[in-house]
Amino acid sequence: MNLGERLRSLRRKNNLSQNDLAKKLNCTKSSISMYENNHRRPSIEKLIELAKIYSIDMNTLLLWQEENSLSSEIPKNIVEELGEITKK
């Protein structure tokens, strides 16, 4: 399961429409659609907010697949951004 599929699955499991989630993230429905269809990656700030909204940690949001096995692919830009945040 890729990040977009995971985001869609979490949104649906939490009974949120794309509009509902967009309001919570202070972004557009179009942005949510692009995240879910892997046309755009959410910023690290948006990922943190998503983890809070869904009451899950970042590892679960980014790494854990539906079958509870670790994903072998972490987007490089996410790894770099997380590294910068932890240095602060």
Contacts in CASP RR format, 6 or more apart in sequence:
PFRMAT RR
TARGET T0000
AUTHOR 0000-0000-0000
METHOD contacts of the structure
MODEL  1
MNLGERLRSLRRKNNLSQNDLAKKLNCTKSSISMYENNHRRPSIEKLIEL
AKIYSIDMNTLLLWQEENSLSSEIPKNIVEELGEITKK
1 9 0 8 1.000
1 65 0 8 1.000
1 66 0 8 1.000
1 71 0 8 1.000
2 38 0 8 1.000
3 35 0 8 1.000
3 38 0 8 1.000
3 41 0 8 1.000
3 62 0 8 1.000
3 75 0 8 1.000
4 35 0 8 1.000
4 36 0 8 1.000
4 37 0 8 1.000
4 38 0 8 1.000
5 36 0 8 1.000
6 61 0 8 1.000
6 65 0 8 1.000
6 66 0 8 1.000
7 32 0 8 1.000
7 35 0 8 1.000
7 36 0 8 1.000
7 42 0 8 1.000
7 50 0 8 1.000
8 36 0 8 1.000
9 66 0 8 1.000
10 50 0 8 1.000
10 54 0 8 1.000
10 56 0 8 1.000
10 61 0 8 1.000
11 18 0 8 1.000
11 21 0 8 1.000
11 32 0 8 1.000
11 36 0 8 1.000
14 53 0 8 1.000
14 54 0 8 1.000
16 24 0 8 1.000
18 29 0 8 1.000
18 32 0 8 1.000
18 33 0 8 1.000
18 36 0 8 1.000
19 29 0 8 1.000
21 32 0 8 1.000
21 53 0 8 1.000
22 28 0 8 1.000
22 29 0 8 1.000
22 31 0 8 1.000
22 32 0 8 1.000
24 49 0 8 1.000
24 53 0 8 1.000
25 31 0 8 1.000
25 32 0 8 1.000
25 46 0 8 1.000
25 49 0 8 1.000
25 50 0 8 1.000
25 53 0 8 1.000
27 46 0 8 1.000
31 40 0 8 1.000
33 39 0 8 1.000
34 40 0 8 1.000
35 41 0 8 1.000
35 42 0 8 1.000
35 46 0 8 1.000
41 75 0 8 1.000
41 77 0 8 1.000
41 78 0 8 1.000
42 50 0 8 1.000
43 81 0 8 1.000
44 78 0 8 1.000
44 81 0 8 1.000
44 82 0 8 1.000
44 85 0 8 1.000
47 58 0 8 1.000
47 61 0 8 1.000
47 62 0 8 1.000
47 78 0 8 1.000
48 58 0 8 1.000
50 61 0 8 1.000
51 57 0 8 1.000
51 58 0 8 1.000
51 60 0 8 1.000
51 61 0 8 1.000
54 61 0 8 1.000
58 82 0 8 1.000
62 71 0 8 1.000
62 74 0 8 1.000
62 78 0 8 1.000
63 70 0 8 1.000
63 71 0 8 1.000
63 74 0 8 1.000
64 70 0 8 1.000
64 71 0 8 1.000
65 71 0 8 1.000
END
